[in-house]
Amino acid sequence: MRLYTILFLLVVLFACNTSSPGEVLDGILEVPENRNNPNSQTLKLVYKVLKAKKADSLKAPVVFLQGGPGAATLIMEKFWENHPFRNDRDIILMDQRGTGESEANCIDIGDAIFDVIKQDFNIDEDYEATDSLLAECKKTIQQKGVDLAGYNSRENAADFEDLRKALGYKKWNLYGVSYGSRLGLTIMRDFPKSIRSAILVGVLPPESNLFGDRVRSIEKSLFAVLGSCEDNEGCNSRYPNLKERLSKVLAKMQTEPLHFDYKGKPFVLNSHDAFLLLSVSLYDHHSIGNIPFFIEALENGETEPIIEFLRAFESIYSLLNLPMHYSVNAYEELPFYNAVDLDMAIKQSEFGFAFAFYNSAVKLLADWHSYRATYVEKQAVISEIPTLMVSGGLDPVTPPSNATGALRYLKNGYGVIFQDESHHFLNPCLFQITEDFINNPFYKPNTDCSLIKRPIEWNLSKPTQ
């Protein structure tokens, strides 16, 4: 067990049994930036406690673990405000270190990198421009004394353990999404006695292969979506031969990118940027329904649908803290990166030219910092903690196979797959299954409702003339 001094500062001191039901309590937790460094500076992490609506409830709270890595958490307050869990459980939200209100670094770099995307850069030029921006960011934050060695899942997990102790909860329930599932598994590994149960949605276990698997998963998801359109009479009639059309238009855009104005400024959309937009659109059931319309817009140079996709894509850069994102991935993924596997995945892909930017992504991570995790950060988590793992069948980034593999090491683990859902999804069935599980975590919940088909609602509208 690591030995360190736990430093914490609570701006709001309170006893859990004296707070008013439904009250929202704000606070700041002060933690070491790097627990392996006895002279480490401290970070102030901002949190909120959404008290249970039932005044006399003694049920263990739920702590939400946001994805990314690098996404802000407190922006989710409205979502959790009336969540069924809050009826009789406190909900804990905290911006993870280096994100949101918790001393985020280089908060404008996302906008700067989005400006790079606007240019007609090839992959090498894109890498050079992005690397330059990251280098300037790193120089700025290092002048402030920021220790990049402290921005990883292990330190992140310890922050939440310090928060649990500071708030006086004996145990709590984890609810992690995407990277939050990786963080949740890290907490389960390092602080098992603190956890009553865990719900992990869009599972990213430590043993997963970020790069090679990502190429295969995106392509598998894309082909499944295009196949679903082909199998649907209305969609296939409106958008025939989508796969061939996509290949053709992306090939054309390699030499003839689209030029248009975006928010009053010139924007050049080339083939690998168009494929990136397409990949991000696979994350959500609703945006999936617009993919055929988007492909047609690329063919016809219709800018309005493309601009709608760009708006959604740009929002990611405004919500994600890239220094934290790069720090976690450089530390936890790069030491175990398999160049041969990535090259093979790209060569075997029908859209290999579009995936070539992953090689640049690896170089950007290597340039960001030199701190690398030991093998423990790549080992599967073995646990008896009751765990529910939820997956979407169309997920392009955390496919169901991730959860299936991780569940082999969880004695009290259960899995559920929503075949028609993707990475981001919410529906009444998910609420019901997770509520049943959290109330009785040692019993497998009834997941029959997850088998009910939820067909994709295809956008069959005609393009504007």
SVG drawing of the C-alpha trace seen along z (x, -y; Angstrom):
<svg xmlns="http://www.w3.org/2000/svg" viewBox="-39 -36 50 52">
<polyline fill="none" stroke="black" stroke-width="0.4" points="0.0,0.0 1.3,-3.4 2.1,-5.6 1.4,-9.3 -0.1,-12.1 -3.7,-12.8 -4.2,-16.5 -7.6,-17.8 -9.5,-21.1 -13.2,-21.2 -14.7,-24.5 -18.1,-23.2 -18.0,-21.2 -21.1,-19.2 -22.5,-16.1 -24.4,-13.9 -27.2,-13.3 -27.9,-17.0 -28.3,-18.2 -31.6,-19.0 -33.1,-16.6 -32.5,-17.6 -29.9,-20.2 -26.8,-20.7 -23.6,-21.1 -20.5,-22.6 -16.9,-22.0 -13.2,-21.9 -10.9,-18.9 -7.2,-19.6 -4.9,-16.7 -1.3,-16.2 -0.6,-16.6 1.8,-13.7 1.6,-11.3 5.0,-9.8 6.7,-13.1 6.9,-14.2 7.4,-17.8 4.4,-17.8 2.3,-20.9 -1.4,-20.5 -4.5,-20.7 -7.9,-22.0 -10.6,-19.7 -14.2,-21.1 -17.1,-18.9 -20.8,-18.9 -23.0,-16.6 -26.6,-16.3 -28.3,-15.2 -30.9,-12.5 -34.5,-13.7 -35.6,-11.2 -34.8,-12.8 -34.1,-9.7 -32.4,-7.6 -29.2,-5.8 -28.4,-4.2 -24.9,-4.3 -24.3,-7.2 -23.4,-7.1 -20.3,-8.8 -20.2,-9.6 -17.0,-9.0 -16.8,-11.0 -15.3,-9.9 -12.7,-11.4 -10.2,-11.2 -10.4,-14.9 -14.1,-15.7 -15.6,-18.0 -18.1,-16.4 -19.9,-19.3 -21.6,-20.1 -23.7,-16.9 -25.4,-18.4 -28.7,-18.9 -28.7,-15.3 -28.3,-13.9 -30.7,-16.5 -33.7,-14.3 -32.1,-10.9 -34.0,-8.0 -30.9,-7.2 -31.2,-10.5 -34.6,-9.6 -32.9,-7.8 -29.1,-8.2 -26.7,-11.1 -25.1,-11.8 -21.4,-12.9 -19.9,-14.8 -16.3,-16.0 -14.3,-17.5 -11.4,-15.2 -7.9,-16.7 -6.9,-18.9 -10.5,-19.2 -13.4,-21.6 -13.2,-23.7 -10.4,-21.5 -7.4,-23.5 -7.7,-22.7 -4.6,-23.5 -4.5,-25.2 -8.2,-25.6 -8.1,-27.2 -6.0,-24.7 -9.1,-22.8 -10.1,-25.8 -6.6,-26.2 -6.5,-22.5 -9.9,-22.8 -8.5,-25.7 -5.8,-23.3 -8.6,-21.0 -10.0,-23.9 -6.8,-23.9 -6.2,-21.6 -3.3,-19.8 -2.1,-16.4 -1.5,-14.0 2.1,-15.1 1.3,-18.8 -1.6,-18.2 0.8,-16.5 3.4,-19.3 0.8,-22.0 -0.8,-20.1 2.6,-19.2 3.6,-22.8 0.4,-23.8 1.0,-21.1 4.6,-22.1 3.6,-25.7 1.0,-24.4 3.5,-22.2 6.0,-25.0 3.3,-27.3 2.1,-24.8 5.6,-23.6 6.5,-27.3 3.6,-27.1 5.2,-24.1 2.7,-21.5 4.0,-18.0 2.6,-16.0 3.7,-12.7 0.6,-13.2 -2.0,-13.1 -3.1,-9.5 -5.8,-7.1 -3.9,-5.9 -3.7,-9.4 -7.3,-10.1 -8.5,-7.1 -6.7,-8.2 -8.4,-11.6 -11.8,-10.0 -10.8,-7.8 -9.7,-11.0 -13.1,-12.5 -15.0,-9.5 -13.1,-9.8 -13.5,-13.6 -17.3,-13.3 -17.5,-10.5 -19.1,-7.8 -18.2,-4.3 -18.8,-2.9 -20.2,-4.2 -21.4,-3.0 -19.4,-3.8 -21.1,-4.8 -18.5,-5.2 -18.9,-5.9 -16.3,-5.3 -12.9,-6.3 -14.9,-6.6 -15.2,-2.8 -11.4,-2.6 -11.2,-4.9 -13.8,-2.8 -11.8,0.4 -8.7,-1.4 -10.6,-2.4 -11.9,1.2 -8.3,2.4 -6.7,-0.1 -9.5,-0.7 -11.8,2.3 -13.1,1.9 -14.6,-1.4 -17.0,-0.2 -20.4,1.4 -21.0,1.9 -20.0,0.6 -22.0,-0.2 -19.7,-0.7 -21.1,-1.8 -19.1,-1.7 -16.3,0.4 -12.6,-0.5 -10.7,2.0 -6.9,1.5 -6.1,4.6 -7.7,3.2 -5.6,2.2 -6.4,-1.5 -5.0,-1.8 -5.3,1.4 -8.6,2.3 -9.9,-1.2 -9.3,-0.9 -11.1,2.4 -14.0,1.3 -14.7,-1.9 -14.7,0.0 -16.9,2.8 -19.4,0.2 -19.4,-1.7 -20.1,1.4 -22.8,2.5 -24.5,-0.9 -24.2,-0.9 -25.5,2.7 -28.5,1.7 -29.4,-1.0 -29.1,1.6 -31.5,3.9 -34.0,1.1 -36.3,0.7 -36.8,-3.0 -33.1,-3.8 -31.8,-1.5 -34.2,-3.0 -33.2,-6.6 -29.4,-5.8 -28.5,-2.8 -24.9,-1.5 -23.7,-3.5 -20.5,-1.7 -19.3,-2.1 -20.4,-5.7 -18.5,-6.5 -15.3,-4.9 -15.6,-6.9 -16.3,-10.3 -13.5,-9.9 -11.1,-9.0 -12.2,-12.0 -11.7,-14.3 -8.1,-13.3 -7.4,-15.6 -10.5,-17.7 -11.4,-18.8 -14.6,-20.8 -14.3,-24.5 -17.0,-26.5 -17.5,-29.1 -17.9,-27.9 -18.9,-30.6 -17.8,-33.2 -14.3,-31.8 -13.0,-29.6 -13.0,-25.9 -11.4,-23.1 -12.7,-19.6 -10.4,-16.9 -10.8,-13.1 -9.3,-12.2 -11.2,-15.0 -14.4,-13.9 -13.8,-10.3 -13.1,-11.7 -16.5,-13.4 -18.1,-10.2 -16.4,-8.2 -17.6,-10.6 -21.1,-10.3 -21.1,-6.6 -21.1,-7.4 -24.8,-8.2 -28.0,-6.5 -29.5,-9.8 -26.4,-10.9 -26.1,-7.4 -29.4,-8.0 -27.9,-11.1 -24.8,-9.3 -26.3,-8.4 -27.5,-12.0 -24.0,-13.2 -22.4,-10.9 -24.8,-12.2 -23.9,-15.8 -20.2,-15.0 -21.0,-13.8 -23.0,-16.8 -21.0,-19.4 -24.1,-20.3 -22.6,-22.3 -25.5,-22.6 -25.5,-19.0 -21.7,-19.1 -21.8,-22.2 -24.3,-20.5 -21.9,-17.6 -19.0,-20.1 -20.9,-21.9 -21.3,-18.7 -17.7,-17.8 -16.4,-21.2 -18.3,-20.9 -16.0,-17.9 -13.0,-20.2 -14.6,-22.7 -15.6,-20.1 -12.5,-17.9 -9.3,-19.1 -6.6,-17.9 -3.6,-18.1 -5.3,-15.7 -6.4,-13.5 -2.9,-13.3 -1.3,-12.8 -3.4,-9.8 -3.0,-8.1 0.7,-8.8 1.2,-7.3 -1.2,-4.3 -1.4,-3.4 1.9,-4.3 4.1,-1.8 2.0,1.0 1.5,-0.3 1.9,2.4 3.1,0.7 2.9,4.0 -0.7,4.5 -1.7,1.0 0.0,1.2 -1.7,4.5 -5.1,3.1 -4.6,0.1 -3.4,2.2 -6.4,4.6 -8.9,1.7 -10.8,0.6 -10.3,-3.0 -6.6,-2.6 -5.7,-6.0 -8.2,-7.6 -6.8,-5.7 -3.2,-6.6 -3.6,-9.6 -3.3,-7.1 0.4,-6.9 0.6,-10.7 -1.5,-10.3 1.1,-8.0 3.9,-10.5 1.9,-13.3 1.6,-11.2 5.3,-10.4 6.1,-14.1 3.8,-15.1 5.7,-13.6 8.1,-10.8 6.3,-9.3 5.2,-5.7 3.2,-3.3 4.4,0.1 2.7,3.3 0.2,3.2 -1.7,0.5 -2.3,3.0 -3.4,6.0 -7.0,7.0 -8.7,6.1 -9.7,9.1 -12.5,8.4 -15.4,9.8 -17.2,6.4 -20.7,6.6 -20.3,5.0 -22.7,4.4 -21.1,3.8 -23.3,2.2 -22.4,2.1 -23.9,0.8 -23.8,3.2 -22.8,0.5 -20.2,-1.1 -17.1,-2.2 -14.8,-2.8 -15.7,-0.5 -17.3,2.6 -19.1,5.3 -16.0,7.5 -14.3,5.2 -16.9,6.0 -17.0,9.7 -13.3,10.0 -13.2,7.9 -16.1,9.9 -14.0,13.1 -12.1,11.6 -15.1,10.3 -16.7,13.0 -19.9,11.0 -20.0,9.3 -22.9,9.2 -23.1,7.9 -25.9,6.5 -25.7,5.5 -28.1,3.1 -27.6,4.2 -29.1,1.2 -27.3,-1.4 -23.8,-2.8 -21.4,-4.6 -23.7,-7.3 -27.2,-6.2 -30.0,-6.6 -33.3,-4.9 -35.9,-3.7 -34.7,-0.2 -31.1,-1.2 -32.6,-3.2 -34.6,-0.2 -31.7,2.3 -29.2,0.1 -31.7,-0.8 -32.6,2.9 -28.9,3.7 -27.9,1.0 -30.6,2.0 -29.7,5.7 -26.1,5.9 -25.5,9.5 -28.5,10.6 -28.4,10.6 -30.8,8.0 -33.6,8.8 -32.3,7.5 -35.2,8.7 -36.0,5.2 -32.6,4.8 -33.6,7.3 -36.4,5.1 -35.3,3.7 -34.8,0.0 -34.4,-0.5 -32.3,-3.4 -34.5,-6.4 -32.9,-7.2 -32.9,-10.8 -34.7,-10.3 -35.2,-14.0 -34.1,-15.4 -31.1,-17.8 -31.8,-21.5 -31.6,-22.8"/>
</svg>
